[in-house]
Amino acid sequence: MIPRAAVLPPPAWHWGVRMEYVRIGCACLVALVFAVTAVSKVRDFDAFRRSLPALVPVPHGALRPLAVAVVLLEALVPVLVLVPATTSYGLGLAGLMLVAFTVAIAVALARGQHAPCRCFGASATPLGARHLVRNSLLVIAAALGVLLPDGLPALGGMALAGAAGAIGAILIVTFDDVVDLFARNS
């Protein structure tokens, strides 16, 4: 006799059904954040290049190639994420880059460096724990995007998940402002 559970379809809350929306939201969030970071760095490339020594002790001659590599890789992430066949690769690349950025920030903070964060263009906000938190949230989103099931759910759900990812991206891009807002009110 076959157990009844073996012949019934999975319930509506089954991981493979609803988690696809979370994956889409995470992918949209990561793609949008990386698109904004790449564009903001290109807009003021020299300032970004000059900000690197505060994060990474690198010889002066290597600053430009490192800056170019970072911008190109950041620009590649949204392209990879938006192509269904390469989404996981884009999210994986984003996760690896975010881990590297987080380590660089942690090392800079341990060395006493509090230079302004140039992640999203010109900023007067010095590096701090908030940047470690922000990057950790992005690492989690990238990891969820890689680990959760892939699929093509309903169009309405995809649109809602994409909108949620866009709202998350706005919050991440404006994270310094959000933290400052709540710090002033507490």
Secondary structure, DSSP 8 states (H G I E B T S, - for coil): ---HHHHS---TT-HHHHHHHHHHHHHHHHHHHHHHHHHHHHHTHHHHHHHHHHHS---GGGHHHHHHHHHHHHHHHHHHHHSGGGHHHHHHHHHHHHHHHHHHHHHHHHTT---B--TTSS---B--HHHHHHHHHHHHHHHHHHHS------HHHHHHHHHHHHHHHHHHHTHHHHHHHHHHH-
